[in-house]
Amino acid sequence: MRKRKGYLSVLTLAAMCSLALVVAAPPTRAQTAASWNDAIDVNGTLISPIVKIAGGTLSGAGTITGNVVNDATVAPPVFPGLRINGAYTQGADGTLAIDISSPMDLSLLYVTGKASLGGTVDFVFPDAKLT
């Protein structure tokens, strides 16, 4: 781990060790691309040029500033959802899991850049009582 400009680069450490990572405020910055093979729960701000989800699940109600490549599972929560300030690319092995509890209560994924969906969009009905 190295300190640069006042930020501790725990993202790179977590990526190298394939650890589950919970990101909460204050923002954590990475100097290089980050890649995960386990769970990542973003509830603050994650800043990295590229965030590659190679295994496990990306979730949380935070913001990712950078491009996201999903080859695993992205499961955004209901309001306020997960925000990606960048592009979202879902590969052939990727899954976007959308929970739909009611027509007005569903998972939200906001993408400010280009969104490319390959793989699967999985609509999950936790209560299975929609009318």
N, C-alpha and C positions, 0 to 999 in steps of 0.2 A: 504494500500500500504506500502510495506517495501522496503528499499534500501538494496541491497546485492551486494557486490563487484563492486560498481559503476554503477549498472543498476537499473532502476526503473521498477518494475514488473507491468506494466500496462496491460499485457496480462491476468493475473489472475483477475484483477479488471474488465476488459471488459467481461471476461467469466462469472463472477459472476453476472454481471448486464445485460447480454445479449445485449450488445451495438454493434453498427456498429464500426468497427475499421479499421483505415488506418495506415499501418505500413510503415514508410519511414526511410531512413538512418538518424542517425546512428542506428545500429542494436539494437533491443529490445529483451531482454532475459526474459524467464519465468523459474521459478525454478521447476514447476510442469506441469502436462498436462494441455492443454488449450482446451476449448470446446466452440463452438459458435452456437447460434440459430439465427443469423442475418448475415449481410454482412461483409465480411472481404476482404480488398483490400491490397494485399502485394506488395509494390513497393520498398522495401528495403530488409532487412533480418529479418525473424522471426525464432527464435531458441527456440524449445520446444521438449521434448522427444516424445510427442504425440500431434498432432493437430487434434481434432475431429470436423468435420463440421456436426452439427446436424440439421441445418436449415439455410435457406438463401443461399448465394452464395460466394464462394471463387474465387477471381480473382486477377489480378495484374501481373506485369512483374518482380517480385522479386524472392527471393529464400527462401524456407522453409527448415531449417535444422532440421530434425526429421521425424517421421513417420506420414503420413496423413491418416485419416480414413474419408471417404466421405459418409455420409448418407443424403446428400442434393444435392447441385449443385457445380461443379467445372467448371469454364468458363475461361480457359487461353486465353490470347491475342495472336495476331499474333506476329511475331518476335519482341522481343527476347523470348517471351513465359514465362511460369511459370516453375521454376525449383524446384524439390523436391529432396533434398539430404537425401534420406531415402526411405522407402517403401510407396507405395500408395495402399490402399485397398478401394475399392468401394463396399458398401453394396447393398443389394437388392433394397433399396429406393434411392440409389444414382444415379446421372446423371453427365456424362461428356459431356459438351456442346462444340462442335468444330465448329467454324465459318469457312466457306470456301467461300471466296470472289472470288478466282480464283484458278486454280491448283497450283500456286506458292505462294498464299497468304492465309494461313490458320493458325488456332490456334495451338500453340505448348505447349505440356506438357512434360517436361523432367523429368524422374524418374531414379535416380541412383541405387535404390534398386529394390526389387521385386514389380511388379505391378499386382494386382488382380482386374479384372473388373467384378463386378456383376451389377445388375440394368440396366441402359440405357446409350448408347452412342448416343447423339443427334447431328446429323449433320445439322447445320444451314446455309442456303444459303441466306445471307442478300440481295444480288442483284438479285438472281435467273436468272442470265444471263450467266451461264457457257456454254461453247461450247466444 
